[in-house]
Amino acid sequence: MRILSRYLKISCEYYMIVGESGGYPLIQFQAYGLDAYINQEEYAKYYQKAYDASTTLLAGPSCPNKPKGWFTLPEDYNRDEFHRIQKAADKIRSSCDILIVIGIGGSYLGARAAIEFVLGANYNLTSPSGPRVYFAGNTLDEDTTADMLALCHNNDVCLNVISKSGTTTEPAIAFRLFRNMLENKYGKTGARERIFVTTDQNANKSSLRRLSDENGYETFVVPDDIGGRYSVLTAVGLLPICAAGIDIAHMMNGAAMAKKELEQFDREDNMVLSYAAIRNALLDKGLHIEIFVAYRQCMQMFNEWLKQLFGESEGKEGKGIFPASVINTTDLHSMGQYIQEGQRILFETVIDFAAPVNNLAVPAEEKAQDGLEYLVGKKLFDINRKAMEGTRQAHLDGKVPNLSVTLQDRSSASFGYAVYFFELVCAISGYTLPIDPFNQPGVELYKKNMFRLLGKAGY
């Protein structure tokens, strides 16, 4: 990692750190407009707090508030299971037109985020490299579920159901519906070859494990020491990602590179510690909403994953930053007004890419009447970047601090790198608050009320 120290003297107005590998930046972190809220001395104080939090994370087995198996995952993962995942993905790709992935929260957001990040938001229409992938079991909306069942009628189908316990309501209902459909379509023996289960390895803890053992479904493990929102780089995310045709070996390499580069916490300026420090400093100044901003449609589900990661990790004990998200320039025409002139209770984290994927440009047109002649020949990528830069300046003028995370490209390695970066920031930011960044006690309360209203025994 290389530090561009010439920016560090400008009292937090503009701050930039670049991670380097192979001669080009893999990730850049920048901060703009901090001087309206924090000075250099305050920043140094919060940076020290974040550093202290990193020592807690590095404490290994003695670290409080486990599970944190994700922390060592990029280098220390089960290679045998990894190869089984690749083999199962090949089987799925060769035997079906549609893969239905059943899961909710961390059991689906990471996989969907990865597929859209690498292949694009319209991957089911444009990708020739794998089956169409649809996600079920993340809602109780009967219309959405019925529509997805209808998609299966004239297509060959495989299922990947992901649930640690097997009793989470939404995926359990969806699995029953889709399993019945599959058995009616192929018979029980045929369905057995098309159902892939990711669950707890202990049958005493998982009804889904017991069902899988009884029926002979191929199974993969949800690790005990990795919570759902941190699990995208396990079988939870890797099987559907690989089935979609994405190189998961490169993805793990990207995460391993992030671990190697970003955990140099003794560096004078570490981008993970800087981001965590700035988030907590702004929170204490009354900015309690972080808006994750992207200028690419392919980032919508990544933003949703970030919202779960930070929301479940930090939102407890009356503390935490509320995570929100927008996709610009679309949302500039709806939320842009509030961000520009509403209450000063928010800051933005903009996630973008340094390199384009396509080279679309504005064509010339005879007798044009749309006022676009000044854009003829310009690439949409460059136009979009100028929109981003103009928006940033407008929001800075409106006293909205802007943080920026720039990734090199939309490769699977970049995704792995980004996942580990944000997981690391989230854990350290949580310890800085301080709260336990790995539990989620509040999510059980609504379930108890729902079960009571539905007449479940014991509630």
N, C-alpha and C positions, 0 to 999 in steps of 0.2 A: 504494500500500500504506500502511495506517495502522497504527501501533504503539500498543498499549494499555500505555503505559509504567507505569501504576500497579501492574502485576503483576510488574514486573521487579525490584523491591526485595526480594521475598520469597525470597531465597536459594535459588532454583531449586525451591521447593516447588510453585509454580504459575506457569506461564509461558504467555503467550498472544500470538500475533500474528495479525492478521486482514488478509487481502488484500481490497481493495474495488474495485468497479467498478460504475458505474451505481446507486450508492446502497445496495447490499446486499453482504454478504460472499460472495465466490465460493469462498473456502477459508479455513479456520481451522486453525491449528496450536497445540496446547496440550501442555504437559508437566506431569505430576504425579509427586510422590514422588521427585524427584531428590535431595532433601536427604539421603536415607539413603546416597547413594553419592558425590555430587560437591558441592563448594561453589561459590560464585560465582567465586572466583579460578580454580579449575580449569576451570569452564565458559568463562571468558574466554580461557584459554589454548587450549582446543580450538576455540573460535570463530575465533581468529586462524589456527589451522592450516587450518580450513576456508576461511577467506578467502584464504589463500595458495594453496590448491588451486584456488579459483575463478579466480585470475589465470592459472594454468596452462591451465585450460580456455578462457579468453578469448584465449589467445595466437594463435589462428587457425591459419594454415598451419604455423607453427613449433611448434605444440603437439605434444608427444610422444605416442606410443601412439595413433595414429589407428587405425581410422576414427571420425570423429565428425560425419558429415554430418547426423545427427539434430539437432545443436545449432542449425543454421540452418534446418532443414526447415520449421518452421511458417510462415516468411515466404518462404523461397527453395525452392520446389518447382516441378516441371515442370507448368505449367498445361495444356499440350497433352495430356500423358499423363493428367492429372487428369480432363479432359473425356472422354477415351477410356474411362477407368474408369467414369464415369457412364453413358456410352452403352452399354458392354458390360453393365453392371449392369441397365440397362433391357431389353436383349435377353434376359438370363438370366431376369429376372422375367416376361417375356411368353412364354417358351418352355418353362418347366419347372415341375414341381411340387416337385422336390427338387434342391438344389444340394449336391453332394459336394465338400467342400474337403479336399484332400489335402496334408498337410504335418506337420511335427513341430517341437517346440520353438518358437522365435520365429516359425516359418512358420505357426503356427496359434493359439498361445495368445492373442495380442493380439486377433485377429479374434473369437475365441470370447468372450473377456472383454468386448469392446465390445458384442457382440450381447446377451449376458446382462445386462450393466450397463444398457443402454437398454431392452431389450424384456422382460427377465425370464428367469428360469431355465427357464420352461416355454414359451418363445417359439414352439417348433414346434407347440404345441397351441393357443396363444392369439393369435398375431399374424396379422392379415389382410393385412399390408402387403407381404408378400414370400413367396417359396418357403420351404419347410422347408429348413433348413440343417443338414447333418450333417458331422462331421469324421472323416476317415479318414487312414490313413498315419502315425498317431502311436503305433502299437503293432504288435507282431508276434503278437498274440492272434488266432488263426484264427477263434474263435467270434464275436468282435466284428465282424471283417471279413465273415464269411459272413452274419451278420445284416443288415449294412448293404447287402450285395449283394442280399439277398432283398427289401429295401425298394424296390429299383429296378425290380423285375419289372413292376409294374402302374402305374408312374408315369413321367412324362416327366422326364428327368434331364439336368443339365449338370454338368460337372466343372471345378473350378479347382485345378490342381496347382501347388504352390509349392515350389520347390527351387532354390537358387542353382546347384548343380552338376549336379543331376539324378541323382546316384549315391548319395545318402543311402539306406540300405537300406530303412527302413520306408516312406517315401513312394514309392520306386522300385517296390517290390513292389506296393503298393496301386495305383499308377497303371497298372501292367501289367494287373492284375486288372480294374480298372474300365474301362480303355480297351478291353479285349477284350469286356467286357459291353456297352459302348456301341456298338462296331462290330457286334456280333452283333445288337443291338437295332435300330440305325438304318442299318447299312451304313457303310462308311468315309467316304463323302461326307457323310452325315447326321451322323455322329459328329464330323466336322471342325468343324461349326457349333456344337457343344455343348461343345467343349474349349477352355478358356482357361488359358494358361500364364503363370506369373510366375517368371522365372528371370534368370540373368546375361545381359547383352546381348551378350557375347562368345562366339561359337560355339566358340572354342578352349578356353574354360573350362567350358563347359556342354554335356553330352550332351543335356540336355533342350532347349536352344536348337537344337541341330542337328536333333533329332527334330521339333521344332516347325516349323523352316524346311522340312524335307522334306515335312511333311504339311499345311502351310498353317494351323496353329493360330494363333489370335490370341494375341499375347504382350504381356506387361508386364515392366517391369524391376525386378530386385532391385538397388538401388544399390550400387556398389562400396564406398562410404565409410560405409555404415550396416550394423552387425552385426545379426544376426537378432533378438536380444532388444530392440533399439531400433527395429525396423522397422515397428511397427504403423501408423504414419501414412504409410507408403508404399503402393505397389500391393499389397504383401504382405498388409496388413490391409484396405486401403480397398476393394478389389473385393468380397470377401465381405461386408463390412460394408454397403456400398452396395446390394448385391444383396438383403440382408435388409430393405431399406426404410429404412435410417437415413441421415439427412442428414449426409454427410461434409463438406460445405462448412462447416456449423456446427461440426463436430468440429475442423476445421483452424483455424477462428476461435478456438475455445476454447484450442487449443494456442498460437496466436499471442498471445492475451491473457496466457497464463501466461508466455510468453517475455518479454513487455514488462514485466510486473509483477515477476516473480521474479528477474530478472537485475540488479536494482538492488543489486549486491553491496556498494556503498559505503555503503548504509544502515547505521545503527548496529546494527539488528537485522533480519536477513533470515531468513525462515522456512526457506529451503533451507539456509543456512549453520547455522542453529540446529539443525535436525534432524540434519544431517551431524555437527556438533560433538557433540551429545548421544549419537548412536550410537557414535562412536569413544571418547568418554569412558567410557561404560558398558562397552564392550568391554574397555578397559584396567582396569576394576574387576572383571573376571571374569564379566561378563554377556555370554556369547558366543552366545546364541540370541535372535533377534527373532521374536516370534509376531505375524503379521499377523492381526488380529481383525476380523471383520465380523459384523453382526447382521442381515444380509439374505442370503438364498440367492442372489440375483442377483450377489453379489460373490465367489462361490466361484472362478470362473475368473480373475477379476481377481487374487485372492490367488495363484493358480497362476502367473499372469504375473509377479507380484512376486517369487515364489520363484525363477523362472528369472533375472529381471533382476538381483537381488542375489546369488544363489548363483553364477551364472557370472561375474559381474563381480568379486566380492570373494574368492571361495574359491580362493586360490592362494598359493603360497610359504609355506604353513603359517599363513596369516592369514585374516581375514574373520569376519563374523558369520554364523551358520547361520540361514537363513530357514525358518520353519515357519508354519503357518496353522491357524486354527480358524474355524468358523462357529457363532456363539452365537445363541440359547441352546442349540441342539442339543448342541454339544460341551462345554458346562458339565456335562453329565451323563456325560461320559467323561473329558475332559482337565482339567476344572475342579479336581479333587482335586489333581492334580500341580502345576498352576499355583499353587494356594493354599498348599500345604504341602510341595512337593518341593524339590529343590535350588535355591538362589538363584543360578541361572545364566542367567536369562532376563529379558527385558522385553517389553512388549506395545506394538504400534502399532495403535490402533483406528481403523478407517475407517468413517465413517458419513455420513448425509445430513441436512441441516437441514429438508428439506421432504418430506412424505409424497406418495406417488403415489395411493394409495387412501384411503378413509375408513371402513374396516371398524370396527365397534364391537361390543361385547359386548351381546347382546340380553337383555331381561328374560325370565324364565321362571317360570310358576306352579309352586308346590310344588318349587322347586329344591332339590336335595340335593347339589350339587357344590361348595358353598361359594364360589360366584363372585358372590354378590349385591353385594359391595363393588366389583365391577368393572363393574356394569351401566352402560351408556352411555359407558364409556371406550373410546377408540380403541386398536386394536392397536398403532398407531404409538407412542402415548404409553406404553402398557404396556411395549413393547419398549425404549423409551428409559429407563424407570425400571429395567428389568432391567440395562441397560448401566451406568447410574449406580451401582446397588447392587453390581454386580460389580466395577466400578472401585474403589469404596471398600473392598470386601473384599480385593482384591488389593493395594491400597496398604497396608492393615493387615498384609498378609503380606510387605511389603517388595518388591513387584513394581512397578517404575516403569511408568507408563502414559503413552504418547504418544498424541495424538489428532489425526487429520486429518479435518475435517468439510467435506464438499462441499455445495454449495447444493442440488443436485438430481441426477436421473438422466438429464439431457439429454445429447445427443451433445457439446455444448459442454463440459459438465462432465467428460465422459470425456476429451476432448482435453486439457483443463486438467490433469486428474489424471495422465495419461500423461506429459506434459512435466514436471510437478512431480517425479514419482518418478524419471524418467530423470535429471533434473538433480541430485537428491539422491544418486542412486547414483554418478554420475560423480564428483562432488565428494567424497563419502564414500570412494570408492576411491582417489582421489589423496591423500586425507588419511592413509590407512593407512600407507604408500603402496604401491599396486600399480597395474598397468595394468588399468583397468576395462573395456577393450574387447577383450581376447583371451580364449581359453578353451583353453589347450593341453592340459589334462587330459582333455578329452572324447574325444581321439583314441586313448587307450591301450586302452580296452575294445574299441573297434572293431577294432584290430589283432589282439587275442586272438580275437575272434569270427570274423574273416575267416580266421585260421589254422585254427581249429577246424572251420570250414565248408569248408575246402579251397580257398580263393581263391588263385589264382596270385600268387606274390610275397610270401606271408605264411607 
